[in-house]
Amino acid sequence: MAKKSNLLRRSAMKDVLYGGIISLMDNTEYYYRSSVGPAYNHWTESGLEALQSYLDMMSPKIAEVEANELDRRAKDLVLKELKES
């Protein structure tokens, strides 16, 4: 069950990151969408700053999810070794 819980948490973090980036891209102050096509879309100066701020804010949370996943895998390995002994 712990494995599924961590996967859901990791998956939820991906959803949060994607949602945050899409929210920034939906703001014309941050992201320019060209009518010509996606190749001409680009971040504005303030958009790049907002994106950097968002990533700075989310990075500790991502690191926490990854540390929890590493801890879970380590515990699973130890338990597996103990059961096989």
C-alpha angles and dihedrals in degrees: 000000000000089000092055091046092054092046090052090049092050090046091048090052090053090051091050092050093047092046092049093050092047089050090054091047091052090060110086090206088065105031132033116213113197121216087216093066146287092287088072097047116109145167117259121227091260089044092056089050092049091048091050091049091049092050091046089052095047099042096082090050091050090049089052092052091048093048090051090050092050091048091050092050092048092051091048090053093049092049091048091052092048092051091050093050 
